Amino acid sequence: MSRISRAMIIISISAAVALPYQKTCSRDREGIDSMEIQLPQQEPVSDQKSPHDYLKARKNDVLTEEYIEIASDSSWWYRKLDNRAFRVGERLEFSVKYGKLPAGSAVMEIPGIIELDGHDCYEIVSTAQSNNVVSVFYKVRDTVKTFVDIDGIFPHKFWKKLREGSYKTEKTTIFDQKNHYAVTDGDTIPTYTFVQDAFSSLYYIRTQELTAGQDIFIDNHTSKKNFPLKLKVLKKERVKVPAGEFDCVVVEPMMRAEGIFKAKGRIRVWLTDDQYKMPVLMKTEVFFLGSISAQLKEFERGRIEEEFE
């Protein structure tokens, strides 16, 4: 993937992790310790398999027949998270730069709630576009959507339409979270419980407690593959961006399969150190430009402020 397209999708942790991964990673993940993957902390229904039985059935993070059999018992599959971070009406607008040079803009927003298969979902939309100068030699017009369960904060549907130079693609993935499947292009792939997509990961992370030195592990599915995302919580830091000054928690998403982080350098994200955990700054290192950054320039928190005033 080119440096330009990678810059455009740095607008979110998850887009920066998973969308570049689709084009750059040629091998499945290796050597992942399944005991490090988080599972839902729920009490199992009486006489049913518990979430921890999943660990026993996972062999080097491969979906075994035993795992799939256990997964068919989904009486405990649903969850409700305490979400004090975002609501409908949130809109985050970013400026994207290569070093000090303006390159484009990006927006992440939650325009509304829609119903999918009987589940109310946040429609979360990410758009990115190159500016007029960059578009002369590499035009970017990307749109990514995830439809996230308003209670469980996991996706029921993922859609992307990418236009990056001569590269064009449009894909839809449907998640059957109850039965642990993802369907893309007619292919049905077994997945893990409460799996996240390339974009929803950011919003799930925003609902979690972030403590320096305590990593977070998330199961992800994208491009017909399951892979783990490790989020390192590094430190607290105050930063200044066009939207203002913010006390932040600095996090670094990592993939331990061969892929963009191993081959292309670090990506760090600054999330506000408050209930919102709003992304205000994202940086990735590029050897000949120094860094590519996305800085928050305008924001609206939406209805969340009305609920928790």
C-alpha positions in Angstrom: 0.0 0.0 0.0 1.2 3.5 -0.8 2.2 6.0 1.9 -0.7 8.3 0.7 -3.5 5.7 1.0 -2.1 4.7 4.4 -2.3 8.3 5.5 -5.9 8.7 4.5 -7.0 5.7 6.6 -5.1 6.7 9.7 -8.2 8.5 10.7 -9.0 5.8 13.1 -7.2 3.1 15.1 -9.0 0.4 13.4 -8.7 1.7 9.9 -5.0 2.2 10.4 -4.7 -1.3 11.6 -6.9 -3.4 9.4 -7.4 -1.8 6.1 -3.7 -1.5 5.3 -3.3 -5.1 6.6 -5.6 -6.4 3.9 -3.1 -5.4 1.2 0.2 -5.9 2.9 -0.1 -9.1 4.9 0.5 -12.2 2.8 0.6 -14.8 5.6 -1.8 -15.8 8.4 -0.8 -14.9 11.9 1.7 -17.1 13.6 2.5 -18.0 17.2 -0.4 -16.2 18.9 -1.1 -17.3 22.4 -4.8 -17.8 22.6 -4.8 -17.3 26.3 -4.1 -13.6 25.7 -7.3 -13.0 23.8 -10.1 -11.4 25.9 -13.4 -13.2 26.3 -16.6 -11.7 27.6 -16.8 -11.7 31.4 -20.3 -13.0 31.8 -21.8 -15.7 34.0 -22.7 -18.7 31.8 -26.3 -19.9 31.6 -26.9 -22.9 33.8 -26.0 -26.2 32.1 -24.5 -24.4 29.2 -20.9 -24.1 28.0 -19.2 -21.1 29.5 -17.0 -18.5 27.6 -13.9 -20.1 29.0 -14.7 -23.4 27.3 -13.8 -21.5 24.1 -10.2 -21.2 25.2 -10.0 -25.0 25.7 -11.2 -25.6 22.1 -8.9 -23.0 20.5 -5.7 -24.7 19.2 -3.1 -22.0 18.4 -6.0 -19.7 17.6 -7.4 -22.0 14.9 -11.2 -22.5 14.8 -11.5 -26.2 15.6 -14.5 -28.3 15.1 -14.9 -28.5 18.9 -14.8 -24.7 19.0 -17.5 -24.4 16.4 -19.7 -27.0 18.2 -19.4 -25.0 21.4 -20.1 -21.8 19.5 -23.5 -23.2 18.4 -24.6 -22.8 22.0 -25.2 -19.1 22.0 -27.6 -18.7 24.9 -25.1 -16.4 26.6 -23.8 -14.6 23.5 -25.4 -11.1 24.0 -23.9 -8.5 26.3 -24.5 -4.9 27.3 -21.5 -2.5 27.8 -21.5 0.7 29.8 -20.9 3.2 27.0 -20.3 6.8 28.2 -18.1 7.7 25.3 -20.2 8.4 22.2 -23.8 8.8 20.9 -25.6 9.8 17.8 -24.6 13.3 16.6 -20.9 12.9 17.3 -18.7 14.3 14.5 -14.9 14.4 14.4 -13.1 16.3 11.7 -9.4 15.8 11.0 -6.7 17.4 8.9 -4.2 15.0 7.4 -0.5 16.0 6.9 2.6 14.4 5.5 5.3 15.9 7.7 4.2 19.6 7.7 2.5 19.5 4.3 -1.3 19.4 4.1 -2.6 16.3 2.3 -6.3 16.0 2.9 -9.1 15.7 5.4 -11.1 13.0 7.1 -14.4 12.8 9.1 -15.7 10.3 11.5 -19.4 10.6 12.5 -22.4 8.9 13.9 -25.4 10.2 11.9 -28.1 8.0 13.4 -29.4 4.6 14.5 -30.7 2.0 12.1 -32.3 -1.5 12.7 -30.5 -4.6 11.3 -32.2 -8.0 11.8 -34.0 -6.7 14.9 -30.9 -5.0 16.4 -30.6 -1.3 16.9 -27.2 -0.2 15.6 -25.2 3.0 15.5 -24.4 3.9 11.9 -20.8 5.0 12.1 -19.2 6.6 9.0 -15.7 7.4 8.1 -14.8 9.4 5.0 -11.3 10.5 3.8 -10.2 12.5 0.8 -7.0 14.0 -0.5 -6.8 17.7 -1.2 -6.6 19.3 -4.6 -2.8 19.2 -4.7 -2.4 15.6 -3.7 -5.3 14.5 -5.9 -3.4 15.6 -9.0 -1.1 12.6 -8.7 -3.0 10.4 -6.3 -6.7 10.9 -5.7 -8.3 9.4 -2.5 -12.0 9.2 -1.9 -12.7 6.5 0.8 -15.9 5.8 2.7 -16.1 3.1 5.4 -19.2 2.3 7.5 -19.7 0.0 10.4 -23.1 -0.8 12.0 -22.5 -1.3 15.7 -24.9 -2.8 18.2 -25.9 0.0 20.6 -25.8 -2.3 23.6 -23.0 -4.7 23.0 -20.7 -2.4 20.9 -19.9 -5.1 18.3 -20.6 -4.9 14.5 -23.5 -6.5 12.6 -22.3 -5.1 9.2 -19.2 -3.6 7.7 -19.0 -1.8 4.4 -16.2 0.0 2.6 -15.8 1.8 -0.7 -12.2 2.8 -1.5 -11.0 4.9 -4.4 -7.2 5.3 -4.1 -5.4 6.3 -7.3 -6.2 3.5 -9.8 -7.2 1.1 -7.0 -11.0 0.7 -6.5 -12.9 -1.7 -4.3 -16.3 -2.1 -2.6 -16.9 -4.8 0.0 -19.6 -5.7 2.5 -19.3 -8.1 5.4 -22.3 -9.3 7.4 -21.6 -10.5 10.9 -23.8 -13.2 12.5 -22.6 -12.5 16.0 -25.0 -15.1 17.6 -23.6 -18.0 15.5 -20.1 -16.6 15.2 -19.8 -16.2 11.4 -18.8 -13.5 9.0 -20.0 -13.5 5.4 -18.1 -11.7 2.6 -18.6 -12.2 -1.1 -20.7 -15.3 -0.4 -17.9 -16.9 1.7 -18.9 -17.8 5.3 -16.0 -17.7 7.7 -16.2 -18.9 11.4 -15.2 -16.1 13.8 -14.8 -15.5 17.6 -17.4 -14.2 20.0 -17.9 -10.5 19.9 -15.5 -10.1 17.0 -14.8 -6.6 15.8 -14.3 -5.2 12.3 -11.6 -2.8 11.0 -13.6 0.3 12.1 -15.6 -0.8 15.1 -12.5 -1.6 17.1 -11.9 2.1 17.8 -15.4 2.5 19.2 -15.1 -0.6 21.4 -11.8 0.7 22.7 -13.4 4.0 23.7 -15.7 2.1 26.1 -12.8 0.4 27.9 -10.7 1.6 30.9 -7.3 2.6 29.6 -4.5 2.3 32.2 -0.8 2.8 31.3 1.0 -0.6 31.2 -2.2 -2.6 30.9 -2.6 -4.0 27.3 -6.0 -4.7 25.7 -6.5 -7.6 23.3 -9.3 -7.7 20.7 -10.4 -10.3 18.2 -10.7 -8.8 14.7 -12.1 -10.0 11.4 -11.3 -8.3 8.1 -10.8 -9.4 4.5 -12.0 -12.9 5.3 -9.4 -13.4 8.0 -9.4 -13.5 11.8 -6.5 -11.9 13.6 -5.7 -10.4 17.0 -5.2 -6.7 17.8 -3.1 -5.9 20.8 -3.5 -2.3 22.1 -0.6 -1.1 24.2 -1.5 1.7 26.6 1.7 3.7 26.8 1.3 6.9 28.9 -0.6 10.1 29.6 0.3 13.2 27.8 -1.1 16.7 27.1 -1.2 17.6 23.4 -2.3 20.7 21.3 -4.1 20.3 18.1 -6.2 22.7 16.0 -9.3 21.8 18.0 -7.6 22.8 21.3 -5.4 21.3 24.1 -6.3 17.9 25.6 -5.1 15.6 28.3 -4.7 12.3 26.6 -3.9 8.6 26.9 -1.4 7.5 24.3 -2.0 4.0 22.8 -0.3 2.0 20.2 -2.1 -0.7 18.2 0.0 -3.8 17.4 -0.4 -6.9 15.3 1.9 -9.7 16.1 1.4 -11.3 12.7 3.6 -10.1 10.0 2.0 -6.9 8.7 2.0 -3.2 8.6 3.3 -2.6 12.2 6.2 -4.9 11.8 7.1 -3.8 8.3 6.1 -0.1 8.2 6.7 1.4 11.7 4.7 2.5 14.7 1.3 4.0 14.8 0.3 6.0 17.9 -3.1 7.4 18.8 -3.9 10.1 21.4 -7.3 9.6 23.1 -8.7 12.1 25.5 -8.2 11.1 29.1 -11.9 11.3 30.1 -15.2 9.5 29.6 -15.2 10.2 25.8 -11.8 8.8 24.9 -12.1 10.9 21.7 -9.2 10.5 19.2 -7.5 13.9 18.8 -4.2 13.0 17.2 -2.8 10.0 15.2 0.7 9.5 13.9 2.5 6.9 11.8 6.2 7.0 11.1 7.4 7.1 7.5 11.1 6.9 6.8 11.4 9.6 4.2 8.7 12.0 5.5 9.2 11.7 9.2 5.6 11.1 10.0 2.0 11.2 8.7 -0.5 12.7 11.1 -4.2 13.3 11.5 -5.1 16.1 13.9 -8.6 16.9 15.2 -9.7 20.3 14.0 -13.4 20.4 14.9 -15.7 18.2 17.0 -19.3 17.7 18.2 -20.0 15.2 20.9 -23.6 14.7 20.1 -26.3 13.5 22.5 -23.9 12.0 25.0 -23.5 15.4 26.7 -27.3 15.6 27.2 -27.3 12.3 29.0 -24.4 12.9 31.4 -24.7 16.6 32.2 
